[in-house]
Amino acid sequence: MATIRCTTFVKDELNKLGLYDITVELGKVELRENISTEKLQLLNISLKKAGLEIIEDKTIHLIKDIKAAVHDLVNHFDDLPKPNYSEYISQKVNFNYTHLSSVFSKEQGISIEKYIIEQRIDRVKELLVYTDQGLSDISFKLNFSSVAHLSNQFKKLTGLTPSYFREQAARNKSVNKKATVENNDGLSLI
């Protein structure tokens, strides 16, 4: 009897938050849509009042930790000697890298190495758009072995050369600036 009440209670609480595409079993809830942080906090408060708690899936937590470690490496270790990614991630997450790599690949559908490359290229894009640093400076800053290596990785992922990407971003910025220079009557001031 208690199990039916628990599952019904949890389902009702999720419904109150506007979540209907769910499966609720004893000890397990499967959502077919993402839940916002705010809704998750509200659900957690409601469940705690009833003596229940949310226990995050260990795999999801591990993936978040791996992604956080990669984010740190890509965004906060500028101008340091080239880090050993696998060693850093393994130490940061406190698991054997082979295990981490296997879990990440299974859950994310790509390897950690590919994810690192994607994150590094995202950082390159950011630097190309928001700074005037040259490719050699960016290459050095993000520990690419050479400008050619950076350019090859960038083109492989985006289909564009870094310089063409920067030109397009500058053009888009220019168009957006022109579009926002209007007065309240909607008349262009350009």
ZAMARGU-4260 file (C-alpha; in steps of 0.2 Angstrom, whole numbers, plus 5000, padded with zeros to 4 digits):
<rodrens>
0) 5000/5000/5000 | 5014/5012/5004 | 5022/5010/4988 | 5006/5015/4978 | 5005/5030/4989
5) 5023/5035/4986 | 5022/5033/4967 | 5005/5042/4966 | 5012/5056/4977 | 5028/5058/4967
10) 5018/5058/4950 | 5006/5071/4957 | 5020/5082/4963 | 5028/5081/4945 | 5011/5085/4937
15) 5009/5100/4948 | 5026/5106/4940 | 5018/5104/4923 | 5028/5087/4920 | 5016/5074/4912
20) 5027/5064/4901 | 5034/5053/4915 | 5035/5036/4921 | 5035/5033/4940 | 5040/5017/4948
25) 5046/5014/4966 | 5063/5022/4968 | 5064/5028/4950 | 5057/5042/4940 | 5059/5043/4921
30) 5056/5060/4913 | 5055/5062/4894 | 5059/5080/4895 | 5072/5091/4904 | 5067/5098/4920
35) 5073/5116/4925 | 5084/5119/4940 | 5069/5129/4948 | 5057/5115/4945 | 5069/5102/4952
40) 5072/5113/4968 | 5053/5114/4970 | 5051/5095/4968 | 5065/5092/4980 | 5057/5103/4993
45) 5040/5095/4991 | 5048/5077/4992 | 5058/5081/5007 | 5042/5087/5016 | 5035/5069/5013
50) 5051/5061/5019 | 5057/5057/5001 | 5073/5063/4992 | 5080/5064/4975 | 5096/5054/4972
55) 5105/5059/4957 | 5110/5045/4945 | 5128/5042/4948 | 5132/5041/4929 | 5124/5058/4926
60) 5134/5065/4940 | 5150/5058/4933 | 5147/5065/4916 | 5144/5082/4924 | 5160/5081/4933
65) 5170/5076/4917 | 5162/5091/4908 | 5167/5103/4922 | 5185/5096/4922 | 5186/5099/4903
70) 5178/5116/4905 | 5191/5121/4917 | 5205/5114/4906 | 5199/5124/4891 | 5194/5140/4899
75) 5205/5142/4914 | 5222/5136/4910 | 5228/5148/4897 | 5246/5151/4894 | 5251/5135/4904
80) 5261/5121/4898 | 5251/5108/4888 | 5241/5099/4901 | 5239/5080/4901 | 5220/5080/4898
85) 5217/5062/4904 | 5228/5063/4919 | 5220/5080/4924 | 5202/5073/4922 | 5206/5057/4931
90) 5213/5067/4946 | 5199/5079/4946 | 5185/5067/4945 | 5194/5054/4955 | 5192/5039/4944
95) 5202/5029/4932 | 5203/5037/4915 | 5198/5021/4906 | 5182/5020/4916 | 5178/5038/4913
100) 5181/5037/4895 | 5170/5021/4893 | 5156/5029/4903 | 5157/5046/4894 | 5157/5038/4877
105) 5142/5026/4881 | 5132/5040/4888 | 5137/5055/4877 | 5140/5046/4860 | 5157/5053/4858
110) 5174/5051/4866 | 5181/5063/4879 | 5194/5067/4867 | 5182/5073/4854 | 5172/5082/4867
115) 5188/5091/4872 | 5192/5096/4854 | 5174/5103/4852 | 5176/5113/4868 | 5193/5120/4862
120) 5186/5125/4845 | 5171/5133/4854 | 5184/5143/4864 | 5194/5147/4848 | 5177/5154/4841
125) 5175/5165/4856 | 5192/5172/4855 | 5190/5175/4836 | 5174/5185/4839 | 5178/5194/4855
130) 5196/5198/4854 | 5208/5204/4841 | 5221/5190/4845 | 5229/5182/4830 | 5229/5164/4826
135) 5246/5161/4832 | 5242/5169/4849 | 5226/5159/4850 | 5235/5143/4845 | 5248/5146/4859
140) 5236/5151/4872 | 5225/5135/4869 | 5240/5123/4867 | 5238/5118/4849 | 5254/5111/4842
145) 5254/5124/4828 | 5243/5137/4819 | 5240/5124/4805 | 5234/5111/4818 | 5222/5124/4825
150) 5216/5128/4808 | 5214/5110/4803 | 5204/5106/4818 | 5193/5121/4816 | 5189/5118/4798
155) 5186/5099/4802 | 5173/5104/4815 | 5165/5120/4807 | 5168/5118/4789 | 5176/5135/4789
160) 5193/5142/4791 | 5196/5152/4807 | 5199/5168/4797 | 5183/5166/4787 | 5174/5163/4803
165) 5181/5179/4810 | 5176/5189/4794 | 5158/5182/4795 | 5157/5186/4814 | 5163/5204/4810
170) 5150/5206/4796 | 5136/5199/4807 | 5141/5211/4821 | 5141/5226/4809 | 5124/5221/4802
175) 5117/5219/4820 | 5124/5236/4825 | 5116/5245/4810 | 5099/5236/4814 | 5099/5242/4832
180) 5103/5260/4828 | 5084/5265/4826 | 5074/5278/4835 | 5058/5275/4843 | 5048/5279/4827
185) 5057/5264/4819 | 5066/5276/4807 | 5084/5271/4803 | 5097/5284/4808 | 5110/5276/4797
</rodrens>
